[in-house]
Amino acid sequence: MDMEVVSRFQAINLDGLSQVRLMERTDQKFVVPLRQLASLLLAVAEHYYILEIDGERMLGYQTHYFDTENDQLYKNHHNGKLNRYKVRKRTYLNSRTSFFEIKFKNNKRKTFKRRIETEQDQTTLDVVERAFVRQHSPIDPADLHFKSMNQFSRITLADKQFTERCTIDVNLQFKSQHLATGLDELAIIEIKQNNHARSSILNRHLNESGFQPTGFSKYCIGRALAENDLKQNAFKPKLKRLNKLTNPLCYHPYY
């Protein structure tokens, strides 16, 4: 990622970003070849702030995911079940702070996130975290086990009207109990608003460049890439498209 591009944005700190926390929101995700990201960002730089912490604008994240013994949370996503959950611990590598999080997507495709700060082992749940699972989900915390980890670098944008937040994840690396793999040539862009992001400037530029919203779960795609024995028939078209996006010889944005 060209750091000169991110320098074109006006900086904002965490206090400023808190104006668009959007813990209850609608999300739209786009998968973009990394080679096309710089031109997209340059086209919208005057309309967005960029999060800067201690002089850094590209921040490191590491996430540990939990699922049931039979991978029910993964299967719910794979099978298209709505009213589904993700359970994870996320560490912000620059600040070394960690949160235990529960994400819920309802049958209206609204996303809700609840979290508490944690300093515990990233691969187990303590008493407080187990109680948090019981409070905010129907999942029995005794059934949850560490399943996989991912790591990536993130750019966070906020529009200058403070109605929208955008995250751009690059350098994605995945590790399960079976294999480590990555998606170095792709960027995952997520636009988050209280309502559908039809008025988003970034959304408009993505559409004009031929990119349409698509589902992309870093948890599910990471496990599907790393674990061939997992059920993944529903993800095969998406995995095939990821391969096309990373290969410029067979890529067309309107595919």
Disulfide bonds with the S-S distance in Angstrom:
none
